[in-house]
Amino acid sequence: MDVDEKTIPPKDEEELLLEKLVFGDEAGFEANLRKIENLYNYSDEEPEAYDDISEDDSEAELDAANDEDLFFIDESGDANTETPASGDAMDVDGESTDGVFHGEDAAWNDSDDENAAVTLDLVRTKGLRVAPSETALAGESYIARLRSQYEKIYPRPEWTETWDNADETEEADNFDDEAEEDSSVGTNTSALTALLNRTTTFSKKTTKLLPPNTLNILRLKDANIARRARSGIQSMAFHPSHPLLLTGGFDRTLRIYHIDGKANRFVSLVHFRDMPITTCLFVSGQDSNLVYAAGRRRYMHRWDIATGEVEKILRMYGQDKLQKSFEYFKISPKGTTIALRGESGWVNTVSGTTGQFVKGYKVDGHVADFAYTHDESTLIVANNSGTIWEFDCTSASTSAIRKWTDVGAVAVSKIALGGAGDRWLAVGTKSGIVNLFDRLSCYTIGDQPKPFKEVGNLVTEVTGLTFAPDGQILCISSLQKKDALKLVHLPLGTVFANWPTSGTPLGRVTIAEFSPDNQMLAIGSDNGKITLWRLNHY
């Protein structure tokens, strides 16, 4: 059905008003465009840029305000002071800073600020005037006025006015001096040679059996009190025959101290610019003046402390792909070979004198730790899952002579041998349990040796296992918890109850070492301190 077309009547005044309110009109659209274009460019020519304040309202507000509300007292000058030139910058106190700063401009300085001009007859800027006659400010002066006003609202803290840099400067100078000394190689070699030529050596005395419950121990001066390390102590070793202590850490410096328990004088050092040190050891036997040090690098260094010569051992021919880092190694008790933890279950051995590759031993999984017997006849290797391999170092074969599993070890982290004839084998785990095996009897009981004692005094990963030279004390420690160190009596496997106490200042223990005569215990921490203790029983 056709629908008759109806003529739409013209819009009346009320409809046009409603349409304008809802949809706007062309004039309003153009005004809004100008607002967007000038959103960040405030000026007195476009007062519509402020949506909430009109020009009439601003003038009325300023007329009603008192003069004291529009100005503040500027103690640096009176109202007749001449307005600073556009090129003169002012600091927070209103004084010129011309000539104070030299060299390159700060990152927040904008060259366009010199050409900018800010009017002072708007509500937001009138409070920055120091004289009623001021109508505009140069960009730099405007910034200085804003800073001055901000600091009047939020004054400077008192400590900034009384700050004394003397102590800081002195400490920095001392640090620079030490850094310069550490850059030298083999400093103070003559004093070290004189100590090596002395007849004073560690004397091993025959002692009676150690009491099982109470330990007689006394604290001495810190071993490195003469010169602290600037990083945690990652490795530490006593000289096999002389009272010298070797330390190394992530500050890339080997240091040697003369340990007498009283002064503990600093003797010598070597600084490596490109190698944070994770392991450093003395060589025993005839080459006891040699020191090997390595970090997470594809090489290691050998330092002759008698001559000061340092040599780099670069490559391991034949095993390069299986030895990506020299960071963890152990030297055989007589200094014949050096065993290094390699990749993919390999333990590679090199000559202790030449550094050349000798042979490699392969185990399943990843190597957790390894240890030599004192006669260098056997190398014991443990993987993370608790399987133990024993290799005959005197044979040309690299096959294991014995393989067994510590069923109580969830994840092995450390192993250590100690006692006469390497009787004791300690296996530390990531759960904090230390299993103690008696190698004289454990192999004869079934196919899988069982520990005669489980030490559960630690609750975090065992990161340190060290036997005293006579095998009567085992030191166990964990880096993951503060003051996590215990001393275990052998053969009972009981923990000494009287030390350490809750007040013993050990910190986070990184490594612990006994002196060759059993009389001293040095404990290194992650703050670079080495506490020294005397075992009075010996």
DRENDREN-28745 format. One record per residue (C-alpha): x, y, z. Coordinates in steps of 0.25 Angstrom, whole numbers, padded with zeros to 4 digits, always signed. Layout:
N
XYZ;...
end
This chain:
538
+0000+0000+0000;+0006+0013-0004;+0008+0023+0007;+0006+0038+0005;+0019+0046+0007;+0018+0055+0018;+0026+0068+0018;+0035+0069+0030;+0034+0083+0037;+0046+0091+0039;+0053+0090+0053;+0048+0099+0063;+0057+0107+0073;+0056+0096+0084;+0060+0085+0075;+0072+0092+0069;+0076+0095+0084;+0075+0081+0088;+0083+0076+0075;+0094+0086+0078;+0095+0081+0092;+0096+0066+0088;+0103+0067+0075;+0110+0081+0075;+0112+0090+0063;+0123+0094+0054;+0127+0106+0063;+0128+0097+0075;+0136+0087+0067;+0146+0097+0062;+0148+0102+0076;+0151+0088+0081;+0161+0086+0071;+0168+0099+0075;+0168+0094+0089;+0175+0081+0085;+0185+0088+0077;+0189+0097+0088;+0187+0087+0099;+0202+0088+0104;+0204+0103+0099;+0198+0112+0110;+0198+0126+0106;+0189+0139+0109;+0184+0139+0095;+0176+0127+0096;+0169+0127+0110;+0160+0116+0105;+0171+0106+0107;+0167+0105+0122;+0154+0098+0123;+0151+0100+0137;+0155+0115+0139;+0150+0126+0130;+0158+0139+0128;+0147+0147+0135;+0147+0138+0147;+0162+0139+0147;+0162+0154+0147;+0151+0155+0158;+0159+0145+0167;+0172+0153+0165;+0165+0166+0168;+0159+0160+0181;+0172+0154+0186;+0181+0162+0195;+0195+0166+0191;+0201+0158+0201;+0195+0145+0196;+0201+0148+0182;+0215+0150+0186;+0225+0144+0196;+0237+0152+0202;+0250+0150+0194;+0261+0152+0204;+0271+0153+0193;+0266+0166+0188;+0255+0177+0188;+0243+0179+0179;+0251+0189+0171;+0262+0179+0167;+0264+0179+0153;+0258+0167+0146;+0270+0157+0142;+0274+0156+0128;+0268+0144+0120;+0282+0138+0119;+0285+0138+0134;+0281+0125+0141;+0277+0126+0156;+0280+0115+0166;+0270+0110+0177;+0273+0122+0185;+0271+0133+0174;+0286+0135+0172;+0292+0134+0158;+0299+0121+0155;+0307+0126+0143;+0321+0120+0143;+0318+0109+0154;+0315+0097+0144;+0326+0094+0134;+0327+0083+0123;+0315+0076+0117;+0301+0081+0120;+0293+0072+0128;+0283+0063+0121;+0271+0071+0126;+0276+0084+0120;+0268+0088+0107;+0274+0098+0098;+0261+0103+0094;+0258+0108+0108;+0267+0120+0105;+0258+0125+0094;+0245+0122+0102;+0237+0133+0109;+0227+0131+0119;+0216+0141+0123;+0213+0145+0137;+0199+0150+0137;+0192+0136+0138;+0187+0130+0151;+0197+0119+0150;+0209+0128+0148;+0206+0141+0155;+0211+0135+0168;+0225+0134+0162;+0227+0149+0161;+0237+0156+0170;+0232+0170+0166;+0218+0175+0161;+0224+0181+0149;+0229+0167+0143;+0221+0162+0132;+0229+0151+0126;+0241+0142+0129;+0252+0136+0120;+0251+0120+0120;+0264+0118+0129;+0259+0129+0139;+0245+0122+0139;+0251+0109+0143;+0260+0115+0154;+0247+0122+0160;+0240+0108+0160;+0251+0102+0167;+0252+0113+0177;+0237+0112+0180;+0238+0097+0181;+0249+0097+0192;+0241+0108+0200;+0230+0098+0201;+0239+0086+0203;+0252+0090+0209;+0265+0083+0207;+0268+0072+0218;+0278+0077+0228;+0287+0065+0225;+0290+0071+0211;+0295+0084+0218;+0304+0077+0228;+0309+0065+0219;+0324+0063+0221;+0331+0055+0210;+0344+0054+0217;+0342+0040+0222;+0336+0036+0208;+0347+0042+0201;+0358+0036+0210;+0351+0022+0208;+0351+0024+0193;+0366+0027+0193;+0369+0015+0202;+0361+0006+0192;+0369+0012+0180;+0382+0010+0187;+0379-0004+0190;+0374-0006+0175;+0387-0001+0170;+0395-0010+0179;+0386-0022+0175;+0389-0019+0160;+0404-0023+0163;+0408-0037+0162;+0416-0044+0173;+0418-0032+0182;+0427-0034+0194;+0434-0046+0188;+0446-0044+0197;+0438-0045+0210;+0431-0057+0205;+0444-0064+0201;+0450-0061+0215;+0438-0068+0221;+0439-0080+0212;+0454-0081+0216;+0451-0081+0231;+0452-0094+0239;+0439-0091+0246;+0428-0101+0241;+0415-0107+0245;+0419-0117+0255;+0410-0130+0256;+0409-0135+0270;+0404-0148+0275;+0392-0145+0283;+0382-0154+0291;+0368-0156+0287;+0359-0144+0286;+0348-0143+0296;+0334-0146+0289;+0325-0136+0295;+0333-0123+0299;+0342-0115+0290;+0353-0106+0296;+0354-0095+0286;+0359-0081+0286;+0357-0069+0276;+0369-0062+0271;+0371-0050+0263;+0365-0051+0249;+0374-0058+0239;+0372-0046+0229;+0372-0035+0239;+0384-0028+0233;+0376-0027+0219;+0362-0031+0217;+0357-0037+0204;+0347-0028+0196;+0338-0040+0193;+0334-0053+0199;+0345-0063+0202;+0342-0074+0191;+0355-0083+0194;+0365-0084+0204;+0377-0093+0207;+0389-0095+0217;+0403-0097+0213;+0406-0112+0215;+0419-0108+0223;+0420-0093+0226;+0410-0085+0234;+0404-0078+0222;+0390-0076+0218;+0385-0074+0203;+0372-0068+0200;+0364-0065+0188;+0351-0059+0183;+0343-0051+0173;+0351-0039+0175;+0361-0046+0166;+0373-0046+0176;+0381-0057+0183;+0386-0053+0196;+0396-0059+0206;+0397-0057+0221;+0407-0061+0231;+0398-0068+0242;+0404-0067+0256;+0391-0064+0263;+0395-0051+0268;+0398-0041+0257;+0395-0050+0244;+0403-0041+0235;+0400-0039+0221;+0411-0044+0212;+0408-0044+0197;+0398-0044+0186;+0395-0046+0172;+0383-0039+0164;+0377-0045+0152;+0369-0035+0144;+0361-0044+0136;+0358-0056+0146;+0349-0057+0158;+0355-0068+0167;+0347-0080+0171;+0358-0089+0175;+0372-0087+0179;+0382-0098+0185;+0396-0101+0189;+0403-0112+0183;+0409-0122+0193;+0422-0129+0193;+0435-0124+0186;+0427-0113+0178;+0420-0107+0191;+0424-0093+0186;+0414-0095+0174;+0400-0089+0175;+0389-0093+0165;+0377-0083+0164;+0365-0084+0154;+0351-0078+0152;+0340-0079+0142;+0350-0079+0131;+0356-0088+0121;+0369-0087+0127;+0376-0087+0141;+0388-0080+0146;+0401-0085+0153;+0408-0076+0163;+0422-0079+0168;+0422-0071+0181;+0437-0073+0183;+0440-0065+0170;+0427-0058+0167;+0426-0064+0153;+0411-0066+0148;+0408-0076+0137;+0395-0078+0130;+0391-0092+0126;+0382-0090+0114;+0377-0103+0108;+0375-0117+0111;+0378-0124+0098;+0369-0135+0095;+0358-0131+0105;+0355-0117+0101;+0340-0120+0098;+0339-0127+0112;+0346-0116+0120;+0339-0103+0118;+0343-0098+0131;+0355-0100+0141;+0347-0094+0153;+0347-0106+0162;+0359-0115+0164;+0366-0123+0174;+0381-0126+0175;+0386-0140+0179;+0392-0141+0193;+0406-0142+0187;+0404-0132+0176;+0406-0142+0165;+0393-0139+0158;+0381-0129+0158;+0367-0134+0156;+0357-0124+0150;+0342-0125+0149;+0338-0126+0134;+0325-0127+0126;+0316-0138+0124;+0321-0147+0135;+0336-0145+0133;+0347-0143+0143;+0360-0140+0135;+0374-0140+0142;+0386-0132+0138;+0400-0133+0142;+0403-0125+0155;+0416-0119+0149;+0414-0117+0134;+0399-0116+0134;+0397-0125+0122;+0386-0135+0121;+0388-0149+0127;+0375-0156+0126;+0360-0155+0129;+0349-0163+0137;+0335-0164+0132;+0323-0166+0141;+0308-0165+0139;+0300-0152+0140;+0307-0140+0146;+0319-0140+0155;+0316-0134+0169;+0329-0136+0175;+0342-0144+0176;+0353-0147+0185;+0367-0154+0185;+0372-0164+0195;+0385-0159+0203;+0394-0169+0195;+0388-0164+0182;+0384-0179+0178;+0369-0176+0177;+0360-0165+0172;+0346-0166+0178;+0335-0159+0169;+0321-0156+0173;+0310-0152+0164;+0297-0144+0168;+0288-0156+0169;+0297-0162+0180;+0305-0173+0172;+0320-0174+0176;+0331-0179+0166;+0345-0182+0171;+0356-0182+0161;+0370-0188+0162;+0380-0176+0158;+0392-0185+0157;+0386-0193+0146;+0385-0190+0131;+0371-0194+0131;+0360-0183+0133;+0349-0193+0137;+0344-0193+0152;+0349-0203+0161;+0337-0201+0170;+0323-0195+0168;+0312-0194+0179;+0300-0185+0183;+0298-0177+0195;+0283-0180+0196;+0281-0170+0207;+0286-0158+0199;+0275-0151+0191;+0284-0141+0184;+0299-0141+0187;+0306-0128+0188;+0320-0131+0194;+0329-0143+0198;+0342-0143+0207;+0352-0154+0212;+0359-0153+0225;+0365-0161+0236;+0377-0171+0236;+0377-0179+0223;+0365-0170+0218;+0356-0178+0227;+0345-0168+0227;+0336-0164+0215;+0326-0153+0217;+0315-0151+0207;+0308-0137+0208;+0294-0135+0202;+0286-0123+0197;+0276-0127+0208;+0286-0124+0219;+0288-0139+0223;+0303-0144+0224;+0305-0159+0223;+0317-0164+0230;+0323-0177+0224;+0334-0186+0230;+0342-0191+0218;+0349-0202+0226;+0336-0209+0229;+0325-0203+0220;+0329-0211+0207;+0328-0224+0214;+0313-0223+0218;+0305-0226+0206;+0306-0220+0192;+0302-0206+0196;+0310-0200+0207;+0302-0193+0218;+0306-0181+0227;+0309-0184+0241;+0304-0170+0245;+0295-0159+0239;+0297-0145+0243;+0285-0137+0242;+0288-0124+0249;+0288-0115+0236;+0275-0112+0229;+0280-0106+0216;+0290-0111+0205;+0303-0116+0210;+0314-0107+0203;+0326-0110+0211;+0332-0123+0217;+0346-0123+0223;+0353-0133+0231;+0364-0129+0241;+0377-0135+0237;+0377-0146+0249;+0362-0150+0245;+0356-0147+0258;+0348-0135+0254;+0339-0133+0242;+0334-0119+0239;+0321-0118+0232;+0315-0104+0227;+0305-0098+0218;+0305-0085+0211;+0290-0084+0210;+0288-0081+0224;+0295-0071+0234;+0304-0078+0245;+0301-0092+0239;+0314-0099+0243;+0316-0111+0252;+0328-0120+0257;+0326-0135+0257;+0334-0144+0266;+0339-0157+0260;+0338-0168+0261;+0325-0166+0269;+0319-0157+0259;+0313-0148+0270;+0313-0133+0268;+0320-0124+0279;+0310-0117+0287;+0317-0106+0293;+0322-0099+0280;+0318-0092+0272;+0308-0085+0280;+0297-0075+0276;+0306-0064+0279;+0318-0069+0270;+0321-0059+0259;+0322-0068+0247;+0313-0061+0237;+0310-0069+0224;+0321-0079+0224;+0327-0081+0210;+0339-0090+0213;+0347-0095+0226;+0361-0101+0226;+0369-0108+0237;+0384-0105+0239;+0393-0117+0236;+0396-0118+0251;+0381-0118+0255;+0383-0106+0264;+0376-0096+0256;+0363-0095+0249;+0361-0084+0239;+0346-0080+0235;+0343-0071+0223;+0330-0064+0220;+0323-0057+0209;+0327-0043+0215;+0342-0045+0213;+0345-0048+0227;+0353-0060+0232;+0351-0064+0246;+0363-0072+0253;+0361-0081+0264;+0371-0089+0272;+0368-0104+0276;+0374-0104+0290;+0373-0120+0291;+0385-0120+0281;
end
